[in-house]
């Protein structure tokens, strides 16, 4: 008969009561303790009880009636409960003992490690000694649970947790269950694994994945407007008879933009020291 593994849920028979709790029959000649603090009810000898098996803080096999968020045969979003740079990060699986995600499964740079409160999509695994460890979901497992984003998602604000960091940017699993990519150019923070980020859907790909940007739509408009003005100046001998004092009608006739947008764009160019304003005209800075 196969031995019962930690990390799974079993229905076991109560063999006897003890001072510490209930002794459960593992049916392979072994026993496990359901500590009184881990029992939700009182039991008689012969009663059947559903428990989750795990190792306690001293490495002994133990049982609890608290069924965790994740088991050897499942995956879930788990919150980071602790960080130890020598070992890895500890994930809360819903029972009294947190489970270690080894540093071997984390990025080499500590800056990219999750912080307390971040969330990772993980399962459980056993090492060669039968000890429980957390196990990050693979790319294939992320794809299996993902939904394809519709074209209507374009320009929507969304959020999600970082599940992968690479040289080009980060991959997120969003609240709508889409897989999203944020290029480094569209990030406003140095990302870490498990971090929750808010972003705008900048493009919906044919395969249902989305490209995201943390830059606000208004910021993009500023950049686009200032680029139009800059190109206009370059094409018109580096000057134009318009400034931030010009009338809305003059501005609209030349650039098809509001005076407010025009002033913001000029302000951006002046801050970047690309233009100057003199005598009712705007000039490229030489």
Secondary structure, 3 states (H helix, E strand, C coil): CCCCCCCCEEEEEEEEECCCEEEEECCCCCEEEEEHHHCCCCCCCCCEEEEEEEECCCCCEEEECCCCCCCCCCCEEEEEEEEECCCEEEEECCCCCCEEEEHHHCCCCHHHCCCCCCEEEEEEEECCCCCEEEEECCHHHHHHHCCCCCHHHCCCEEEEEEEEECCCEEEEEECCCCEEEEEHHHCCCCCCCCCEEEEEEEEECCCCCEEEECCCHHHHHHHHHHHHHHHHHHHCCCEECCCCCCCHHHHHHHHCCCHHHHHHHHHHHHHCCCEEEECCEEEECC
